[in-house]
């Protein structure tokens, strides 16, 4: 009789991959419950034993800091923007880019907002790490500048990218003092490229 084929064991995850898997599983939980997320919930979401969390991170504070770092990381968005086909019309390319930026902001603000609302207080060292404009946003701005290419413009590509990101940023501000009007990426790009006035409205 032939021997039954042996089951192949799945290759063990590297420490870096294990760390990333835990962070990825934790991120949506943090958006939902903030700092109140438990390591038991994290372990369940990651499909691991709870003790594994503490073999990778010394405590929950270190894990939350890693989640913030991941939320601020813009590698995926920069890659997506850089991969936009150059043969698309400029307006279409900018719409795709803005949609990536909106996803980045939603993730970043979702994490930071949920942590703040749950009463999370970063250590002084962590507070210093997260001060100032996120490097991820600076990289996104550079990627968006590349979209303008050889277009005839009234300003530099870098300045245009900053202005467009300002549109995207303020478009997401709602509530007291800001109003409730927001628009989606296509209209946002149209307003940026063509202005708020209708044709012939400059003399009104």
Steps between C-alpha positions, in 0.01 A plus 500: 500500500623845421552738785251783540647828382632703787334829571714792409542748776449860411831684513554681828453875483804717544499732803446796266206333326348398834533855628339642186215247516420598858512870417272450198252305712509764773454806281125459424438408864664823611285700256194335658587504871809720539739421783232285664577212264613193697786268421245217500310672218825561316607138531164378371512735202857395420425128547770454762528423870485802726845426635642540149409868508734551795777301337499753218417820693610571856160652585184642345646851493778384268242330277283812485805704404573250221140534379540879484822462305324265257207740460742781415696287253413590141691237303183347353356836400826624347530175300139531380548862394830421326333215309226719346532464120660808351281478189183582697376860483642715778161547668443123517847442642440759769166341594670163554773671705248691713310178572825350632562808713147485642558139600823599673333782692206281601738238640728749674220709649299190588783364714603829659143613562395172661804497727444860606128446568576193713728705725832367373797701622829439316826503686722805451728301267205383288358853496827632358501227232160606368550878507505695176375409151503124437787392276245282325305807389817665372571193288144504367540867406816418304320217320206725410742764368632241259155463344506853360799410283540740208159665538497876438446652843491834679711365786740217567387138513607482865294806592199372304520169686505680836199710401308193383574319826378809682172464310481134597579572864255786553229317305499242780454761776142498620302606803487818703654791314558303180154404375394165363575531128751253359555367149650182360828475310371578145329824601790594726745471210264689269475786749878502539572509128214721381396709801175546690340747259289385209601606151440872463450551871812707558316825434209431738 
